[in-house]
């Protein structure tokens, strides 16, 4: 498709030069009469009877605009002007006094169903005419390589209809500019291939400052995609830019064949700084590329009443390199109601391929900011959002908020950021090659509220492209409603999202099951070694339907409310191998301001850690883990390294985990070969199997109940009818002067883990 686009744009020079023969006959119009000698009708009739490429010039006496009324009747029927059947140039600029604005006005004084000019010959040109009142002012039915330039097509049902191929509508000089406005159904209707629409005002006045709406600005439909190249609306130079604004339904509707829409202002004034709204900016229901990978191909699609871009059907379209919702400078908002809406299958917003300049951003990423609703909303299937700046200015240094950066409200298997790789392989590529910056938005960064199997990988959510703070006003990522089985992050370092500096929770999982949060930096800098905390929890899992989700291998630190909260009847969720309150290396403190992990409000049967899946929970300003409330039961805390938290290592209170009793350490005897630990579990559940975990730390807490820096051994025992059981653990000798603690957890549900025991010294 790209080759076709370049080939068509290369025809600009040919179209501008024209193709008139040196032996062309010239017929001159000298009267405004519809019939008779010197009339336009007579000139066109004579030209059709003459071989070669002829010309019609104008020399009507008098100043100002001259109106030629088309009114001829034949058998009580109005008769339009003759069809152009041979190559012909009709050039209104030849009228004396012409200074860039048409002086020849062809008006329909008869039947509203008339067509003004019909062309069936190729290599014809219509220049510098004002045409109004027709069903279609100019209709190119057959014959290719025609030029329609410098005209004012206004007040018709259709301004221009093109059914053939390789025609030029407009051009790259001011005299080529058509003003195609005020037409009730469409300004330009195209059903042929390989046409170019460039340098025009469509839906505005000539200056591009006031709206004169068409129904649709440019409507491309019913094209046989096996014939011809792409239709191109715009180009890659300022001279080729169309201003397509003020239209009632849409600026551009690309509904057939292959279309390239590049380098235009759609929904704005000619300066790109003021709104002249279309209904929608661009509606795509075919195969289209909106924008391109060079700055010259950038569309500014802003100020529109509904969406900037709406993709309606399976066209595998691309929206790349545009400014959507901002002014042409990218530094101020010019909102659409929504930036981009994806309703069907397999489209791409952004491209995330080559790096650009000092910001490591992709030239094919879009700037999608300043929109009233979502920057991007996805309802369809297998769409990709890659390499965009969403909610920030063009430099990425300040907020230009959308309401939410990206909203997924339906469909499945959509990708925000890096692609999913079959088998869980590494997507590879340069760091950040598909990274979106989703920051500065009013309500949140990414919201998934319906659909399943969505992937959010490798993005910056709440930061600048360089990793500084640029918060979303609420959540970083929210999963809610009827969505299930989503993946936030991944196993490979390239898949890590940085979800930091947001005003609310970093990741909020609300009444939705079976989601995975893996390998992300939540509340830290990009490298995971500095604080950039979210204003709420790092991860919050809440609600009765919040079941069987996992947070694994994340750095969750420096958050204002705490590291992780599991609450409000959330069930069977798991946390494993996370660093909570530390740097990515697990050694330096980056404390969460509350507890490392909070389990509360009836949350049950959740697992914090596990065999070979323990978390490091350290340096937090509250407890390491707290389990609160009489209905908060069956929460297992296993295999973790819990150390240097300001309060308790594990706190179970107000009935949390049934306030399960901790083991009592009776004696610790160390020889040169081994350490023997004896003690007892009492007041536990009768006739129940328990896992006792033993930990070493450098020192005991001031409370006398220790924490657990390093797991050194486990033992399984079964209580008697009174809920008691003795234990003896023998392990290789440990160094003297260390602090020993233990916890007790039933081996079957409900697995309510105890607090740490009182300390003993080795």
Buried (B, 14 or more C-beta within 10 A) or exposed (E): BEEBBBBBBEBBEEBBEBBBEEEBBBBEBBBBBBBEEBBBBBBBBBBBEEEBBBBBBBEBEEEEEBEBBBBBEEEEEBBBBBBBBBBBBBBBBBBEEBEEEBBBBBBBBBBEEBBBBBBBBBBBBBBBBBBBBBBBBBBBBEBBBBBBBBBBBBBBBBBBBBBBBBBBBBBBEEBBBBBBBBBBBBBBBBBBBBBBBBBBBBBBBBEBBEBBBBBBBBBBBEBEEEEBBBBBBBBBBEBBBBBBBBBBBBBBBBBBBBBBBBBBBBBBBBEBBBBBBBBBBBBBBBBBBBBBBEEBBBBBBBBBBBBBBBBBBBBBBBBBBBBBBBBBEBBBBBBBBBBBBBBBBBBBBBBBBEBBEEBBBBBBBBBBBBBBBBBBBBBBBBBBBBBBBBBBBBBBBBBBBBBBBBBBBBBBBBBBBBBBBEEEEEBEBEEBBBBBBBBBBBBBBBBBBBBBBBBBBBBBBBBBBBBBBBBBBBBBBBBBBEBBBBBBBBBBEBBBBBBBBBBBBBBBBBBBBBBBBBBBBBBBBBEBBBBBBBBBBBBBBBBEBBBBBBBBBBBBBBBBBBBBBBBBBBBBBBBBBBBBBBBBEBEBBBBBBBBBBBBBBBBBBBBBBBEEBBBBBBBBBBBBBBBBBEEBBBBBBBBBBBBBBBBBBBBBBEBBBBBBBBBBBEEBEBEEEEBBBBBEBBEBBEEBBBBBBBBBBEBBBEBEBBBBBEBBBBBEBEBEEEBBBEBEBEBEEBEEEBBBBBBBBBEEEBBBBBBBBBBBEB
